[in-house]
Amino acid sequence: MFFRMRGAALANIFSGNEHLQSLPPVVGREIMMLLNKSEERRMSLFDLLDKLKTRPWFSSKAFYFALIFLFVTGLVTFDGAYVSVEQHASN
């Protein structure tokens, strides 16, 4: 039963009718580019949202799933309302 529920939940993350620009890895790349441009390689969630909300692909779902993708892959960490680039994710 767990696998059925888990598979159904994962199937909802990637939909065939979404634009490629809004997929978690693509949005995650844009987030990483912004984080790497900042001096401290760290930004608040609010600053990230402010910079990304004008993009044509932007939706809260795309942003949320991209952050989850980056965290699960070990590229970013969270410290309260801040997102930081992991040391090994330099380039």
PLY file of the C-alpha trace (Angstrom):
ply
format ascii 1.0
element vertex 91
property float x
property float y
property float z
element edge 90
property int vertex1
property int vertex2
end_header
0.00 0.00 0.00
2.89 2.37 0.78
4.35 1.89 -2.69
1.04 2.58 -4.38
0.59 5.81 -2.46
4.20 6.83 -2.97
4.04 6.14 -6.70
0.84 8.16 -7.03
2.42 11.08 -5.18
5.54 10.99 -7.36
3.46 10.78 -10.51
1.91 14.14 -9.59
5.30 15.86 -9.43
6.03 15.39 -13.14
3.09 15.95 -15.43
3.13 15.43 -19.17
1.30 18.68 -19.85
3.73 21.00 -18.02
6.19 23.27 -19.74
9.79 22.12 -19.49
10.74 25.46 -17.95
8.71 24.67 -14.83
10.24 21.24 -14.10
12.07 21.01 -10.74
15.59 20.50 -12.19
15.21 23.47 -14.55
13.80 25.79 -11.87
16.43 24.45 -9.47
19.15 25.50 -11.90
17.79 29.05 -11.91
17.72 29.07 -8.11
21.32 27.80 -8.01
22.40 30.50 -10.45
20.91 33.19 -8.19
22.48 31.68 -5.08
25.90 31.43 -6.73
25.72 35.08 -7.84
25.14 36.29 -4.28
28.25 37.15 -2.27
27.48 34.83 0.62
26.01 32.11 -1.63
22.94 32.37 0.56
19.60 34.13 0.13
16.36 34.37 2.01
13.33 32.61 0.59
11.65 36.00 0.28
14.48 37.41 -1.85
14.44 34.33 -4.07
10.69 34.62 -4.54
11.00 38.32 -5.30
13.57 37.68 -8.04
11.75 34.71 -9.59
8.11 35.80 -9.45
8.33 37.71 -12.75
9.52 34.68 -14.72
6.95 33.24 -17.15
7.17 29.74 -15.64
6.74 30.91 -12.05
4.23 29.21 -9.80
4.44 28.37 -6.12
4.33 24.67 -7.02
7.32 24.93 -9.37
9.31 26.89 -6.78
8.42 24.49 -3.97
9.28 21.34 -5.94
12.55 22.88 -7.15
13.60 23.59 -3.56
12.74 20.03 -2.58
14.73 18.73 -5.54
17.78 20.81 -4.58
17.58 19.76 -0.94
17.15 16.05 -1.69
20.10 16.08 -4.09
22.25 17.74 -1.43
22.88 20.97 -3.31
21.30 23.34 -0.78
20.55 23.50 2.93
18.01 25.51 4.87
18.72 27.67 7.89
15.42 29.18 8.96
14.23 31.35 6.09
17.60 31.17 4.31
18.72 28.85 1.53
22.46 28.18 1.31
24.58 26.42 -1.29
26.36 23.35 0.08
30.16 23.50 0.03
30.55 20.57 -2.39
28.11 22.21 -4.85
30.52 24.98 -5.76
30.28 24.72 -9.54
0 1
1 2
2 3
3 4
4 5
5 6
6 7
7 8
8 9
9 10
10 11
11 12
12 13
13 14
14 15
15 16
16 17
17 18
18 19
19 20
20 21
21 22
22 23
23 24
24 25
25 26
26 27
27 28
28 29
29 30
30 31
31 32
32 33
33 34
34 35
35 36
36 37
37 38
38 39
39 40
40 41
41 42
42 43
43 44
44 45
45 46
46 47
47 48
48 49
49 50
50 51
51 52
52 53
53 54
54 55
55 56
56 57
57 58
58 59
59 60
60 61
61 62
62 63
63 64
64 65
65 66
66 67
67 68
68 69
69 70
70 71
71 72
72 73
73 74
74 75
75 76
76 77
77 78
78 79
79 80
80 81
81 82
82 83
83 84
84 85
85 86
86 87
87 88
88 89
89 90
